[in-house]
Amino acid sequence: MKKTVTLSLVLAAALGLAACSKAEDAATNAVDTAAAGTEELANGAMEAAGDATEAAGNTVEAAGNAVEAGADAVNAAAAEVANAAK
C-alpha cells in the first residue's frame, strides 16, 4: 500500500514538473522573441540616428560652402570696385 501511494505521489510530482517545464519553455521563447524584436528596433534606431547625423554633417558642409562662395563674391566685388576707382 505504501509503495502504491509513494508511486502515485512520484508520478504526480513528475507530471507537475513536466507541465511547469513546458510553461517555462513557452515563457523563455516569448522572452527570446521579445528580446530579438527589441534588438531589431534598437538597431533600426541606431541606423536612423547615424543617417540623421550624416545628413546634419552634409548640411553643415553645404552651409560652409555657401559661406565660402559668398566670401569669394564679396572679394570679387571689392576687387572690381578697387579697379574702377583707379
C-alpha positions in Angstrom: 0.0 0.0 0.0 2.8 2.4 0.9 4.6 1.7 -2.4 1.4 2.5 -4.3 0.9 5.8 -2.6 4.6 6.7 -3.0 4.5 5.8 -6.6 1.3 7.9 -7.1 3.0 10.9 -5.4 6.2 10.5 -7.5 4.1 10.3 -10.7 2.1 13.4 -9.7 5.2 15.3 -9.0 6.8 14.2 -12.3 3.7 15.3 -14.2 3.7 18.6 -12.3 7.3 19.3 -13.2 6.8 18.3 -16.8 3.9 20.8 -17.0 6.0 23.6 -15.5 8.8 22.8 -17.8 6.6 23.4 -20.9 5.3 26.6 -19.4 8.9 27.8 -18.8 9.9 26.9 -22.3 7.0 28.9 -23.7 7.9 31.8 -21.4 11.6 31.5 -22.4 10.6 31.5 -26.1 8.4 34.6 -25.5 11.2 36.4 -23.8 13.7 35.5 -26.5 11.3 36.7 -29.2 10.7 39.9 -27.4 14.5 40.4 -26.9 15.1 39.8 -30.6 12.4 42.3 -31.5 13.8 44.9 -29.1 17.3 44.3 -30.5 16.0 44.8 -34.1 14.2 48.0 -33.1 17.3 49.3 -31.4 19.4 48.5 -34.4 16.9 50.4 -36.6 17.0 53.4 -34.3 20.8 53.4 -34.3 20.9 53.3 -38.1 18.4 56.1 -38.3 20.4 58.2 -35.8 23.5 57.5 -37.9 21.7 58.6 -41.1 20.5 61.8 -39.3 24.0 62.6 -38.1 25.3 62.1 -41.6 22.6 64.4 -43.0 23.4 67.0 -40.5 27.1 66.9 -41.4 26.2 67.3 -45.1 24.0 70.3 -44.2 26.9 71.9 -42.2 29.3 71.2 -45.1 26.8 72.8 -47.6 26.5 75.9 -45.4 30.3 76.2 -45.2 30.5 76.0 -48.9 27.8 78.7 -49.2 29.7 81.0 -46.9 32.9 80.4 -48.9 31.1 81.3 -52.1 29.7 84.4 -50.5 33.1 85.5 -49.3 34.5 84.9 -52.8 31.8 87.0 -54.3 32.4 89.8 -51.8 36.2 89.7 -52.6 35.5 89.8 -56.3 33.2 92.8 -55.9 35.8 94.6 -53.8 38.4 94.0 -56.4 36.1 95.4 -59.1 35.4 98.5 -57.0 39.2 99.0 -56.4 39.9 98.6 -60.1 37.1 101.1 -61.0 38.5 103.6 -58.6 41.9 103.7 -60.3 
